[in-house]
Amino acid sequence: MKLKLGIPKGSLQEASLQLFRRAGYEITVNPRSYFPVIDDEEIECMLIRAQEMARYVEDGVLDAGITGRDWILENDGASVVEIADLIYAKHTFGKVRWVLAVPEKSNIQSVKDLEGKVVATELVNVTKRYLAQNRVQAKVEFSWGATEVKPPVLADAIVEVTETGSSLRANGLRIVEDVLESNTKFIVNQAAWKDSWKRQKVETIVMLLKGAIDAAGKVGLMLNVRRQDLQAVLDVLPALKRPTISDLSDSEWVAVNTVIEEKTSREIIPRLKAANAQGIVEYPLNKIVV
């Protein structure tokens, strides 16, 4: 049996491939093919744009796939099983926002000021619902790309996705309001989820992917310390739950193993050394499964 799995093509593609790699799956993409090779004979991959993923999973063309909450909603809330939130984006391990943005010098200060205006976006259905909820009548035009350059000549405002807002600012735009917060999701076809083999396969993949996400930005730390100095070391260490403490062959010493944020290690390691820790080793993590 094979699980037909959709990998998002486009802006999320490289981040997704890297995530699978950290989870233990090696996926090789041929630029001339939409069918990447994965080193798991029970999985068959296909590159599909995130915008279309929910529809193909709903129809059973794919058993499962990765897409954004935004594109599930854009496809009128496609009837799929949302298995897990995978909080990663193109550049960061976080959520993204769809925002209403206008030129810096625009008189538009809120969604109410869009009455009779033109709004350009890829997220047409969600934007129309957003305007309707605010009782605003405006023309919503589908944007084929380069949406940031359309105001003020081709549109009065845009609804565009952003992680940091830097691209909008670089194009002379300011954010007026948030329209939607979105994150990446692992979705499954209804029938596939009822299949026991496919369900178990999906649960394994999701567990490993979430483990890889949880490990992002963290490192392992192990060290040795005399028992009499153990409390001083523990007072320095933050921990995922609690540090693991193991006896050594010398009864006066113990080994300590824990997980810390990588960005804090340069501050913590000198403090550990000052607390009489020895043999301090920092090592990278691929997955944390809790």
Salt bridges, closest charged atoms under 4 A:
GLU26 OE2 - ARG21 NE 3.21
ASP40 OD2 - LYS201 NZ 2.82
GLU42 OE1 - LYS201 NZ 2.80
GLU52 OE2 - ARG55 NH2 3.46
ASP63 OD1 - LYS198 NZ 3.09
ASP76 OD1 - ARG129 NH1 3.50
GLU82 OE1 - LYS185 NZ 3.21
ASP85 OD1 - LYS185 NZ 2.63
GLU141 OE2 - LYS139 NZ 3.35
ASP178 OD1 - ARG97 NH1 2.89
GLU181 OE1 - LYS95 NZ 3.54
GLU203 OE2 - ARG199 NE 3.64
ASP247 OD1 - ARG227 NH2 2.55
GLU252 OE1 - ARG226 NH1 3.10
GLU261 OE2 - LYS218 NZ 3.75
